[in-house]
Amino acid sequence: METSNNVSKLRRILKDILFPVEVVPFFQYVKGLKRLPSDRSMCVLAYTDGKENKPECTYIGGEKYVLVENREVIDPLLEVLTKHFKNLRVRVINVDNEMFTVDFFNVAPDKRKNDYIAPAIRFVNSYNGKKPASASAAVYRVNKEGKEQFLASGSKHYEFKHHSDNGAVQITKISEQVEEMLKEFTTISEQVERLKKIEVSEIGKTMEQIVPDAKKYPKKAISTAIELVSYESMLLGSTPNLWLVYTALAQAVKQNDSKLDQMQREDADAIAWENTLNFADGQIKPAKKKK
């Protein structure tokens, strides 16, 4: 396995989100601004076009703001994951150079089946204060047609709030926690198999119970999700089940034209996963079949 070459290749793919960034007092960023004794505002400067060009202030925070650069977490993740994933790949979502999602996953085309899933690790961060830096277990899925899907089906193993003083210690432990995140995939696989065994007769009603909050999951996306469940059930030659309900909800909210931003759509995916598991556990009442 050509680990060093693979890491270099992946870094080239990730280069657009590894630009220099720093935190400086706000009065230093705005020339000619007189600093007041009570003003301790800090500005996050992003050098998206290199250090030689003027930076952009992406966020103004308080004096306790602590910056987590993408490279601080991504570099150790790359080094560790190349040892675990023979065919490590990445998917990057960059929202205005301010919010970022990176999915690290393993491609094993020789093992793809009708509904193939593999472990993934998701890194999320922001330079605008909207999201803490986090790493969590996730799922890479390939359906029968070969379409890829990235699912927020795991729990967070690392989170760094930008106004915390203990983050530097957590960053040094990120590589140690990779093992825990990968082990969680075993639990997720068991949950997936369980969901596949729970048949769903009233697809629309079930979805409305799983994602009842229209502010977090747009109602119009449910119509798209219903069609996706029916279509995938047909491809697999199976009865609609809770696993297909969840994957359809996750896919529909990400492709549907709504007012949700990228991070909100990923959050909607995570909510759908948690609520689907709750539904399976009976914590959410199932829809009754029409007589």
QUIFEN-V385999 format. One record per backbone hydrogen bond with DSSP energy under -0.5 kcal/mol. CO is the residue of the C=O (numbers start at 1). NH is the residue of the N-H. Records with the same first field share a line. If there is no record, write none. Layout:
# QUIFEN-V385999
CO=NH / NH
This chain:
# QUIFEN-V385999
1=3
2=6
3=7
4=8
5=9
6=10
7=11
8=12
9=13
10=14
11=15
14=17
15=18
20=47
22=45
24=43
25=28 / 29
26=29 / 30
29=31
30=33
32=34
36=39
38=40
41=26
42=61
43=24 / 45
44=46 / 58 / 59
45=22 / 47
46=48 / 56
47=20 / 50
50=53
56=46 / 58
59=44 / 61
61=42
62=65
67=69
69=72 / 73
70=73 / 74
71=75
73=77
74=78
75=79
76=80
77=81
78=82
80=83 / 84
81=84 / 85
84=86
85=88
87=107
89=105
91=103
93=95 / 101
94=96
95=98 / 99
98=127 / 128
99=95
100=125
101=93
102=104 / 123
103=91 / 105
104=121
105=89
106=108
108=111
109=112
113=116
116=142
118=140
119=106
120=138
121=104
122=136
123=102
124=134
125=100
133=160
134=124
135=157 / 158
136=122
137=154
138=120
139=141 / 151
140=118
141=149
142=116
143=146
147=143
149=141 / 151
151=139 / 153
155=137
158=135
159=161
160=133
161=164
162=66
166=170
167=171
168=172
169=173
170=173
171=174
173=177
174=178
175=178 / 179
176=179 / 180
177=181
178=182
179=183
180=184
181=185
182=185
183=186 / 187
184=188
185=189
186=190
187=191
188=192
189=193
190=194
191=195
192=196
193=197
194=197
195=198 / 242 / 243
197=199
198=242
201=203
202=206
203=207
204=208
205=209
206=210
207=211
212=214
213=216 / 217
218=221 / 222
219=222 / 223
220=224
221=225
222=226
223=227
224=228
225=229
226=230
227=231
228=232
229=233
230=234
231=235
232=236
233=237 / 238
240=200
241=245
242=246
243=247
244=248
245=249
246=250
247=251
248=252
249=253
250=254
251=255
252=256
256=258
261=265
262=266
263=267
264=268
265=269
266=270
267=271
268=272
269=273
270=274
271=275
272=276
273=277
274=278
275=279
276=280
277=281
278=283 / 284
279=282
